[in-house]
Amino acid sequence: MKFEILPSFLAADLGRLADELRRAEASGADAIHIDIMDPHFVPNMSFGPSVVDFCRKTCPAFYRNVHLMMSRPDLYIGKFAAAGAQTIQVHVEADCDLHVELKRIKSLGVKPAIVLNPETDVEILRPYLGEIDEALVMTVHPGYGGQSFIAECLPKVAWLREKCPGLDIMIDGGGNAETIPLAAKAGANQFVAGSYLFGKSDMRAAVEDLRKRLASEPF
């Protein structure tokens, strides 16, 4: 299964978003990960559909992975799909009918994905496994970048890989050169890194280093 690296746009320099997006694309990363936060689901706010549209217009060939950290993602899925989201991730903890919303995401021509917070039992995902193209295991508490990796979340990754050998499994939070190989050993194949990648003056070299580390291990 292909390993994929996704810089998190939340960690970009907000005063230079176009340059930062182009830098992420030029790094050789596989996609841009766009965190959408409401102030109800998490104690923070971030972007709206216009930023996804901005990413589409600025770097149309750079894949847009959109993570809805929202209490009611069902009210916005259509807007984000119309803005250019290519994968939409919704939380299992959200206040909506996920069976309905995952089906709706797919009907809009977008890949449906589900997200699990650190404190949530992974077994809750079982009813949705046949309805998703991707699962995201949060390895920090959602809401802010720059947090430390929660290694206790890795058994959830292993559970998902055992149940769904062909599923794309992502981790998000605290990703760096040390923690991303640990997640790969647990079974993840997609890795979000925000502060670690955008904090590098040479993001391409950092992405290449991550790829070499992943290629050097017999996962």
C-alpha positions, 0 to 999 in steps of 0.5 A, a space after each residue: 500500500 502506498 505511503 502518503 504524506 500530507 502537510 497540514 494547512 493549519 500550520 502554514 503562515 497565514 500571511 503567505 497562504 498562496 506561497 505556503 500552498 505552492 511550497 507544500 505542492 513543490 515539496 512532493 507531498 501527496 495532498 494538502 490536509 485542510 482542517 475545518 474547525 467550528 467553535 463547538 466541536 473543538 475550542 478553536 476556529 479555522 477555515 471555511 469553504 472559501 479556503 478550499 476553493 482558494 486551494 483549488 484555484 491556486 494549485 488545482 492539481 494538488 489533492 485536497 483532503 478536508 477534515 471537518 471538525 464540526 458538530 454538524 458537518 451535515 450542514 456544510 458537506 455540500 458547500 465543501 464538496 462544491 468548493 473542491 474538497 476531494 476527500 471529506 472526513 467527518 467525525 464519528 463523534 459528530 451530531 448527525 446520521 453518519 450512514 446518511 452523510 457518508 453516502 451523501 459525500 460519495 454521491 457528490 463525487 467525493 471520497 468519504 472518510 471517518 475520524 476518531 478522537 483519542 478518547 473514543 473507542 475504536 469499536 464504534 467505527 465497526 458499523 461504518 467500515 463498509 461505507 468509507 474510503 479512508 479512516 483517520 485516527 487522531 493522535 492528538 486532541 483536535 483543535 490546535 496544532 503543535 501538540 505531542 503525539 499520543 502513542 496510546 492511539 496506535 492500537 486503534 490503527 492496528 485494529 483498523 488495519 486488521 479489520 480492513 487490510 485495503 483501507 487507507 488509514 491516516 494519522 493526524 497529530 504530532 507527526 514527525 520523523 520519529 512518530 510517523 514510522 511508529 504509525 506505519 508499523 501500526 498499520 497507517 499509510 497516510 500521515 499528516 504533519 503540520 508544524 513539522 513540515 511547515 516549520 522546515 525551511 526546506 520542506 522538500 528535504 523533510 518530505 524526502 527524509 520521511 519517505 526514506 525512513 518509511 522505505 527503510 523499514 519492513 512494514 
